[in-house]
Amino acid sequence: MHEIRSKQKLPITLQQGWEFLSSPYNLKKITPPYMGFDILSGFDGEKMYPGMIINYIVRPLFCLPMNWTTEITHVVEPHYFVDEQRFGPYAFWHHKHFLKEIDGGVEMEDIVHYKVPFGPVGKIVNALVVRKKVEEIFRYREKVLKEMFGEFPEK
């Protein structure tokens, strides 16, 4: 099992952070374009809820399209939600999204636990490629969110 953590502060309200991050439509905006991320599920602006199933196409490696299905398993608005892979590229994927109001804005924290398939070969692939790709996605998200919402003023 592997773990990746990411934290970012943004100069927005807790409600603004929640409205943006909890919308499946916004995932494409904060995912690197090379991943070819497309949501297949139809949404009519509905709010996220436990049990929500979201189907995507992603191209994480070598531009090969893969179906990925996640379920939103926990939602405590506006503080956190959890998505878990049901079908997709990982043997296991559990992603917690936390939002916390802080002085001057909001702190977002992501905690991902994942496992790559294929046993010992998967461990090597993780060390050489997968972990770097997941970390790159979080760096991209940080950059895009700063561009969208502004730099958090450090005091």
Buried (B, 14 or more C-beta within 10 A) or exposed (E): EBEBEBEBBBBBEBEBBBBBBBBBEBBBEBBBEEBBBBBEEEEEEEEBEEEBEBBBBBBBEEEEEBEBBBBBBEBEBBEBBBBBBBEBBBBEBBBBBBBBBEEEBBBBBBBBBBBBEEEEEBBEBBEEEBBEBBEEBBEBBBEBBBEEBEEBEEE
